[in-house]
Amino acid sequence: VQYAESGGGLVQPGGSLRLSCAASGFSFGEAIMTWHRQPPEQAREWVATMFPGGATFYTDSVRGRFTISRDDDTATLWLQMDSLKPEDTAVYYCQEANSPTWGQGTQVTVSS
């Protein structure tokens, strides 16, 4: 199982980023996929989940600003992040729900 996250960077408050995750080693189309993040000096936290049928769920702090999506044909997961805030600064990770494996993540920094 492997996850390759990309798309992070430095963005000003109010800006947007789109994160990508290329996943391999499991049946992506059947998997419940998630995004998590780890802010500086804090524990990793759940951000969003997408079920194979398309249902999506978000933590309260990002609902209405972030959108999770997937392409099962290419085993790719995305996280569209709009109206970014400094408190969104974190390393972002994708993962099959409850998998013991993590990728290297991608750093998102929101700062003026």
N, C-alpha and C positions, 0 to 999 in steps of 0.2 A: 504494500500500500504506500503510495506516495502522493503528496500534495505540493504543488508549486504555485505559491501565491506571488502576484505581481501587481503593479499599478499604483503603489504607494508613492508618497512624495511630500513636499512642503507646499501647503496651500494657505491662502489667507482666509480668515473667518468669513463665512458666507459663500465660500467657493465650493467646488465639486470635484470629486474624484471617482473613478470607476475601477474597482479592484477585480482582478481575475484570479481564478484558481483552476489549474489544470490537474485533474485527479486521475490516478491510474491504480490498477491492482485489485480492483473490486468491481462489482456490478453497479456502476454509477446510476444507471437508469432506475434501479430498484432501491436506491439509497436515500435515506433522509439526510439532507445536507445542511450544514450549519456554518455560520460565521461566528467567531469569537474574537475578542480583543484583550490585550493586556496593557493597560495604561502604565506609565512610569511608576515604579515602586509600588504597584498594586497587583492584586491577584487577577488572573485571567477571568473574563466574564463573557457570558453568552450575549450575542447580538441579534442573530436572526436564524430562522429555520425555514427550509422549504421541503415539503413532502413531494414524493414522486407524482402525485396527482395534481400538484400545483398549489396546494394550500400553503400560506406563508404566515409566519408569526415573528413578532419583533419585541425586543425589550422596550419598555416605555420611553426611554430617553432618546430612541432613534426613530420611533414610529412616526410616519409622515414625512421623514427626511431621507431615510434609507430604503432601498428596494433590492431585494434578493431575487435572482433569476438564475436559470440554468439552461443548458443545451445538452440533452442526454446523448445526442449523436456524437458530440465531440468531448463528452465528459468534462464540461467546463461549467464552473459556477461563477457568478458575478455578484458584486455588491456595488450598486450605484449609490453614492453618498452625496447628498445635496445639503445646502445650508449648513455647512460644516461649522463646528464650534471648537474652541480651544480644548474643551473637555473630551472631544473625540480623538485627541492625540493618543496613539497607542500603536502597538504592533498587532496587526490583524491576521488571523489564521482561519483557514477553512478546514472542515473536518466532516467525515461521515459521523453521524450522531453516535456517541458512545464508543467510538473507536479509540484504542489506546495510542494511536499514532498521531503525531503532529508534524506539520511542515516547518519551514524556517520562518514563515510569516513575512509580511511586508509592512514597513514602517510608514505610518501616516502622521504627519505633524501639521497641526493647524495653528498658525501664528502669524501675526502681522509684523 
